[in-house]
Amino acid sequence: MNRSTWMPTQSPVLKIAMVMWLAAAAVAFIAAQRAAGPEEFSDPRTVTIKGYSGDAMEPFLSRDGRYLFFNNLNDPSVNTDLYWAERIDDLTFQFKGEVGGVNTPALEGVASMDRAGAFYFISPRSYDRTASTIYRGRFEAGSVSGVGLVPGVSSGRPGIVNFDAEISADGETLYFVESQFDRHGHPRNAKILFARRSGDAFIRAGESDRVMQSINSRALNYAPATSASGLEIFFTRVDFMGPAIYSASRADTGSPFGPPRKIEAISGFVEAPTISPDGRSLYYHRKEGGHFVICRVTRE
């Protein structure tokens, strides 16, 4: 039957039914696209930090996109400290020096910050006494004041280490990694959990295991990074092929994250993602010839 002769002879009821069916099909298609996860990233490029030539690891882009925080080589052979740089463009930052008020002879790394300037980082400086590693203070003009331990997160058990953390954009949720280390100082496991703000402290969320069920595989899962909306999470997972960066999404902040997907555009020895405020650029560190650099991939 010729479609051009068939369509005009349909009844009004049939035409309405056809329109409703097409609308339902469109809604179903959009829902399927959303369920499939975020759009793919592509075009990996190396970031330039003008005035800095050392190793750059554990990047964090501030929630307004203005500052890039990072630490140098995370290795016992060096003194690992926190640094910052100011944005020139998406692939170029101007080195500004050490983050004031945070660095000690112990390791300091894994910076994050909420929209209000509350600055969080990891340091084992008091672990022997407190079994805690997550610190915070107030960032302003390149320096952090009022540095102290974040209460309510650590399990307080020797051998259990929180070696990564990120504060949400609104400052109300602290994502952190909990890991049991062996006697040689290597993580036996690593899972991502979160705690909710309660006054000046945080309380571990009882729904962590449910919300993070698809994220916390038997592999090592660490270095969480969340979008401004809290609907996407990016993280590192180590399997027999080495570390890779994954992403997962959810419909609302009360729901569990869906199945994670490996970001195929990111290859090599890669870790520690951080997402731009508009959600279009994902930064991470990559090992290139024995040297760690910060790279970026993008999506439309």
SEPADREN-573369 format. One record per residue (C-alpha): x, y, z; residue number from 1. Coordinates in steps of 0.25 Angstrom, whole numbers, plus 5000, padded with zeros to 4 digits. Layout:
# SEPADREN-573369
x:X | y:Y | z:Z | nr:NUM
...
***
This chain:
# SEPADREN-573369
x:5000 | y:5000 | z:5000 | nr:1
x:5005 | y:5014 | z:4996 | nr:2
x:5007 | y:5022 | z:5009 | nr:3
x:5003 | y:5035 | z:5002 | nr:4
x:4990 | y:5030 | z:4999 | nr:5
x:4988 | y:5023 | z:5012 | nr:6
x:4991 | y:5034 | z:5022 | nr:7
x:4980 | y:5044 | z:5018 | nr:8
x:4969 | y:5033 | z:5019 | nr:9
x:4972 | y:5031 | z:5034 | nr:10
x:4961 | y:5034 | z:5044 | nr:11
x:4964 | y:5046 | z:5054 | nr:12
x:4964 | y:5035 | z:5066 | nr:13
x:4975 | y:5027 | z:5058 | nr:14
x:4983 | y:5040 | z:5056 | nr:15
x:4982 | y:5043 | z:5070 | nr:16
x:4986 | y:5029 | z:5074 | nr:17
x:4998 | y:5030 | z:5064 | nr:18
x:5003 | y:5043 | z:5070 | nr:19
x:5002 | y:5038 | z:5085 | nr:20
x:5010 | y:5025 | z:5080 | nr:21
x:5021 | y:5034 | z:5074 | nr:22
x:5022 | y:5043 | z:5086 | nr:23
x:5023 | y:5030 | z:5096 | nr:24
x:5034 | y:5024 | z:5087 | nr:25
x:5041 | y:5037 | z:5087 | nr:26
x:5041 | y:5038 | z:5103 | nr:27
x:5045 | y:5023 | z:5103 | nr:28
x:5057 | y:5026 | z:5094 | nr:29
x:5061 | y:5038 | z:5103 | nr:30
x:5060 | y:5030 | z:5115 | nr:31
x:5068 | y:5019 | z:5109 | nr:32
x:5079 | y:5029 | z:5105 | nr:33
x:5080 | y:5034 | z:5119 | nr:34
x:5080 | y:5020 | z:5125 | nr:35
x:5092 | y:5017 | z:5116 | nr:36
x:5100 | y:5027 | z:5124 | nr:37
x:5107 | y:5040 | z:5120 | nr:38
x:5112 | y:5043 | z:5106 | nr:39
x:5126 | y:5038 | z:5102 | nr:40
x:5139 | y:5046 | z:5105 | nr:41
x:5149 | y:5047 | z:5094 | nr:42
x:5161 | y:5055 | z:5089 | nr:43
x:5171 | y:5053 | z:5100 | nr:44
x:5181 | y:5064 | z:5102 | nr:45
x:5193 | y:5068 | z:5111 | nr:46
x:5191 | y:5080 | z:5121 | nr:47
x:5202 | y:5090 | z:5122 | nr:48
x:5205 | y:5096 | z:5135 | nr:49
x:5214 | y:5108 | z:5132 | nr:50
x:5225 | y:5110 | z:5142 | nr:51
x:5225 | y:5096 | z:5147 | nr:52
x:5233 | y:5084 | z:5142 | nr:53
x:5231 | y:5073 | z:5153 | nr:54
x:5222 | y:5062 | z:5154 | nr:55
x:5207 | y:5066 | z:5155 | nr:56
x:5197 | y:5056 | z:5161 | nr:57
x:5183 | y:5056 | z:5167 | nr:58
x:5178 | y:5068 | z:5160 | nr:59
x:5165 | y:5075 | z:5165 | nr:60
x:5158 | y:5086 | z:5158 | nr:61
x:5152 | y:5096 | z:5167 | nr:62
x:5136 | y:5097 | z:5166 | nr:63
x:5137 | y:5110 | z:5158 | nr:64
x:5148 | y:5105 | z:5149 | nr:65
x:5158 | y:5115 | z:5153 | nr:66
x:5168 | y:5107 | z:5160 | nr:67
x:5175 | y:5094 | z:5158 | nr:68
x:5181 | y:5087 | z:5171 | nr:69
x:5190 | y:5076 | z:5170 | nr:70
x:5202 | y:5069 | z:5177 | nr:71
x:5215 | y:5065 | z:5173 | nr:72
x:5220 | y:5050 | z:5172 | nr:73
x:5213 | y:5041 | z:5182 | nr:74
x:5225 | y:5033 | z:5186 | nr:75
x:5232 | y:5031 | z:5199 | nr:76
x:5245 | y:5035 | z:5193 | nr:77
x:5240 | y:5050 | z:5192 | nr:78
x:5233 | y:5060 | z:5201 | nr:79
x:5219 | y:5060 | z:5194 | nr:80
x:5213 | y:5074 | z:5195 | nr:81
x:5201 | y:5081 | z:5190 | nr:82
x:5202 | y:5092 | z:5179 | nr:83
x:5192 | y:5101 | z:5171 | nr:84
x:5191 | y:5107 | z:5158 | nr:85
x:5182 | y:5118 | z:5152 | nr:86
x:5174 | y:5115 | z:5139 | nr:87
x:5178 | y:5122 | z:5126 | nr:88
x:5170 | y:5113 | z:5117 | nr:89
x:5165 | y:5099 | z:5118 | nr:90
x:5178 | y:5093 | z:5115 | nr:91
x:5188 | y:5103 | z:5121 | nr:92
x:5189 | y:5107 | z:5135 | nr:93
x:5199 | y:5117 | z:5142 | nr:94
x:5207 | y:5111 | z:5153 | nr:95
x:5205 | y:5119 | z:5166 | nr:96
x:5214 | y:5110 | z:5176 | nr:97
x:5211 | y:5102 | z:5189 | nr:98
x:5197 | y:5103 | z:5195 | nr:99
x:5200 | y:5111 | z:5208 | nr:100
x:5197 | y:5106 | z:5222 | nr:101
x:5196 | y:5091 | z:5218 | nr:102
x:5209 | y:5085 | z:5215 | nr:103
x:5218 | y:5078 | z:5225 | nr:104
x:5229 | y:5067 | z:5224 | nr:105
x:5218 | y:5057 | z:5224 | nr:106
x:5211 | y:5054 | z:5211 | nr:107
x:5200 | y:5064 | z:5207 | nr:108
x:5191 | y:5061 | z:5195 | nr:109
x:5178 | y:5059 | z:5188 | nr:110
x:5172 | y:5073 | z:5189 | nr:111
x:5157 | y:5076 | z:5188 | nr:112
x:5149 | y:5088 | z:5191 | nr:113
x:5134 | y:5092 | z:5191 | nr:114
x:5128 | y:5104 | z:5185 | nr:115
x:5129 | y:5112 | z:5198 | nr:116
x:5144 | y:5110 | z:5199 | nr:117
x:5145 | y:5098 | z:5209 | nr:118
x:5158 | y:5091 | z:5206 | nr:119
x:5160 | y:5076 | z:5208 | nr:120
x:5172 | y:5068 | z:5207 | nr:121
x:5179 | y:5055 | z:5211 | nr:122
x:5191 | y:5054 | z:5221 | nr:123
x:5196 | y:5043 | z:5230 | nr:124
x:5203 | y:5053 | z:5239 | nr:125
x:5195 | y:5048 | z:5251 | nr:126
x:5191 | y:5034 | z:5247 | nr:127
x:5199 | y:5027 | z:5258 | nr:128
x:5192 | y:5035 | z:5268 | nr:129
x:5178 | y:5037 | z:5262 | nr:130
x:5176 | y:5026 | z:5251 | nr:131
x:5171 | y:5038 | z:5243 | nr:132
x:5176 | y:5044 | z:5230 | nr:133
x:5165 | y:5054 | z:5225 | nr:134
x:5168 | y:5069 | z:5228 | nr:135
x:5161 | y:5082 | z:5224 | nr:136
x:5162 | y:5097 | z:5225 | nr:137
x:5158 | y:5110 | z:5218 | nr:138
x:5165 | y:5113 | z:5205 | nr:139
x:5167 | y:5128 | z:5201 | nr:140
x:5177 | y:5135 | z:5193 | nr:141
x:5186 | y:5122 | z:5191 | nr:142
x:5186 | y:5118 | z:5206 | nr:143
x:5178 | y:5110 | z:5215 | nr:144
x:5175 | y:5114 | z:5230 | nr:145
x:5169 | y:5107 | z:5241 | nr:146
x:5174 | y:5093 | z:5237 | nr:147
x:5169 | y:5081 | z:5245 | nr:148
x:5164 | y:5067 | z:5245 | nr:149
x:5150 | y:5064 | z:5239 | nr:150
x:5142 | y:5057 | z:5250 | nr:151
x:5133 | y:5046 | z:5248 | nr:152
x:5139 | y:5039 | z:5236 | nr:153
x:5151 | y:5030 | z:5241 | nr:154
x:5147 | y:5016 | z:5246 | nr:155
x:5158 | y:5019 | z:5257 | nr:156
x:5164 | y:5005 | z:5254 | nr:157
x:5179 | y:5003 | z:5252 | nr:158
x:5182 | y:4997 | z:5238 | nr:159
x:5169 | y:5004 | z:5232 | nr:160
x:5173 | y:5016 | z:5224 | nr:161
x:5165 | y:5027 | z:5216 | nr:162
x:5175 | y:5030 | z:5205 | nr:163
x:5165 | y:5038 | z:5196 | nr:164
x:5154 | y:5047 | z:5198 | nr:165
x:5146 | y:5058 | z:5191 | nr:166
x:5136 | y:5068 | z:5196 | nr:167
x:5123 | y:5070 | z:5188 | nr:168
x:5121 | y:5084 | z:5182 | nr:169
x:5110 | y:5088 | z:5192 | nr:170
x:5119 | y:5083 | z:5204 | nr:171
x:5109 | y:5074 | z:5209 | nr:172
x:5114 | y:5060 | z:5205 | nr:173
x:5129 | y:5055 | z:5207 | nr:174
x:5132 | y:5043 | z:5198 | nr:175
x:5144 | y:5035 | z:5203 | nr:176
x:5152 | y:5023 | z:5201 | nr:177
x:5153 | y:5012 | z:5212 | nr:178
x:5164 | y:5002 | z:5210 | nr:179
x:5171 | y:4991 | z:5219 | nr:180
x:5186 | y:4991 | z:5217 | nr:181
x:5195 | y:4979 | z:5218 | nr:182
x:5208 | y:4979 | z:5227 | nr:183
x:5216 | y:4984 | z:5215 | nr:184
x:5208 | y:4997 | z:5213 | nr:185
x:5200 | y:4992 | z:5201 | nr:186
x:5184 | y:4993 | z:5200 | nr:187
x:5177 | y:4979 | z:5201 | nr:188
x:5164 | y:4985 | z:5197 | nr:189
x:5158 | y:4999 | z:5194 | nr:190
x:5144 | y:5003 | z:5194 | nr:191
x:5137 | y:5017 | z:5192 | nr:192
x:5127 | y:5021 | z:5203 | nr:193
x:5121 | y:5035 | z:5207 | nr:194
x:5117 | y:5043 | z:5219 | nr:195
x:5107 | y:5054 | z:5221 | nr:196
x:5110 | y:5067 | z:5228 | nr:197
x:5104 | y:5068 | z:5242 | nr:198
x:5108 | y:5082 | z:5248 | nr:199
x:5123 | y:5083 | z:5248 | nr:200
x:5125 | y:5068 | z:5247 | nr:201
x:5121 | y:5057 | z:5237 | nr:202
x:5113 | y:5044 | z:5239 | nr:203
x:5116 | y:5032 | z:5231 | nr:204
x:5103 | y:5029 | z:5222 | nr:205
x:5096 | y:5016 | z:5225 | nr:206
x:5092 | y:5016 | z:5211 | nr:207
x:5106 | y:5016 | z:5205 | nr:208
x:5107 | y:5001 | z:5202 | nr:209
x:5094 | y:5002 | z:5195 | nr:210
x:5097 | y:5014 | z:5187 | nr:211
x:5111 | y:5010 | z:5183 | nr:212
x:5108 | y:4995 | z:5181 | nr:213
x:5111 | y:4996 | z:5166 | nr:214
x:5124 | y:5004 | z:5168 | nr:215
x:5130 | y:4995 | z:5179 | nr:216
x:5134 | y:4983 | z:5171 | nr:217
x:5145 | y:4973 | z:5177 | nr:218
x:5155 | y:4981 | z:5170 | nr:219
x:5162 | y:4993 | z:5176 | nr:220
x:5152 | y:5005 | z:5175 | nr:221
x:5157 | y:5019 | z:5178 | nr:222
x:5159 | y:5034 | z:5175 | nr:223
x:5144 | y:5038 | z:5174 | nr:224
x:5140 | y:5051 | z:5167 | nr:225
x:5126 | y:5056 | z:5166 | nr:226
x:5119 | y:5065 | z:5157 | nr:227
x:5113 | y:5078 | z:5162 | nr:228
x:5099 | y:5072 | z:5161 | nr:229
x:5104 | y:5059 | z:5169 | nr:230
x:5097 | y:5051 | z:5158 | nr:231
x:5111 | y:5046 | z:5152 | nr:232
x:5123 | y:5040 | z:5159 | nr:233
x:5136 | y:5037 | z:5153 | nr:234
x:5147 | y:5028 | z:5159 | nr:235
x:5159 | y:5019 | z:5157 | nr:236
x:5158 | y:5004 | z:5157 | nr:237
x:5170 | y:4994 | z:5157 | nr:238
x:5168 | y:4981 | z:5151 | nr:239
x:5178 | y:4971 | z:5144 | nr:240
x:5181 | y:4981 | z:5133 | nr:241
x:5185 | y:4992 | z:5143 | nr:242
x:5177 | y:5005 | z:5147 | nr:243
x:5166 | y:5011 | z:5138 | nr:244
x:5156 | y:5022 | z:5140 | nr:245
x:5141 | y:5019 | z:5140 | nr:246
x:5128 | y:5027 | z:5141 | nr:247
x:5114 | y:5024 | z:5146 | nr:248
x:5101 | y:5032 | z:5147 | nr:249
x:5088 | y:5032 | z:5154 | nr:250
x:5074 | y:5039 | z:5152 | nr:251
x:5074 | y:5046 | z:5165 | nr:252
x:5083 | y:5048 | z:5178 | nr:253
x:5075 | y:5038 | z:5186 | nr:254
x:5077 | y:5027 | z:5176 | nr:255
x:5089 | y:5017 | z:5175 | nr:256
x:5098 | y:5019 | z:5163 | nr:257
x:5096 | y:5010 | z:5151 | nr:258
x:5106 | y:5001 | z:5145 | nr:259
x:5120 | y:5008 | z:5143 | nr:260
x:5126 | y:5009 | z:5129 | nr:261
x:5141 | y:5010 | z:5126 | nr:262
x:5145 | y:5022 | z:5119 | nr:263
x:5151 | y:5017 | z:5106 | nr:264
x:5158 | y:5030 | z:5102 | nr:265
x:5166 | y:5029 | z:5114 | nr:266
x:5178 | y:5019 | z:5113 | nr:267
x:5191 | y:5016 | z:5119 | nr:268
x:5194 | y:5017 | z:5134 | nr:269
x:5183 | y:5027 | z:5138 | nr:270
x:5177 | y:5031 | z:5151 | nr:271
x:5170 | y:5042 | z:5159 | nr:272
x:5159 | y:5048 | z:5151 | nr:273
x:5153 | y:5062 | z:5153 | nr:274
x:5141 | y:5068 | z:5145 | nr:275
x:5140 | y:5082 | z:5141 | nr:276
x:5128 | y:5091 | z:5146 | nr:277
x:5121 | y:5089 | z:5132 | nr:278
x:5123 | y:5074 | z:5132 | nr:279
x:5130 | y:5075 | z:5118 | nr:280
x:5144 | y:5073 | z:5122 | nr:281
x:5150 | y:5062 | z:5130 | nr:282
x:5164 | y:5063 | z:5136 | nr:283
x:5173 | y:5052 | z:5141 | nr:284
x:5188 | y:5049 | z:5143 | nr:285
x:5195 | y:5039 | z:5133 | nr:286
x:5209 | y:5033 | z:5134 | nr:287
x:5217 | y:5037 | z:5122 | nr:288
x:5232 | y:5031 | z:5121 | nr:289
x:5233 | y:5030 | z:5136 | nr:290
x:5227 | y:5044 | z:5138 | nr:291
x:5213 | y:5048 | z:5143 | nr:292
x:5206 | y:5059 | z:5135 | nr:293
x:5191 | y:5064 | z:5136 | nr:294
x:5183 | y:5061 | z:5123 | nr:295
x:5169 | y:5064 | z:5119 | nr:296
x:5157 | y:5058 | z:5111 | nr:297
x:5145 | y:5065 | z:5106 | nr:298
x:5130 | y:5062 | z:5102 | nr:299
x:5119 | y:5070 | z:5095 | nr:300
***
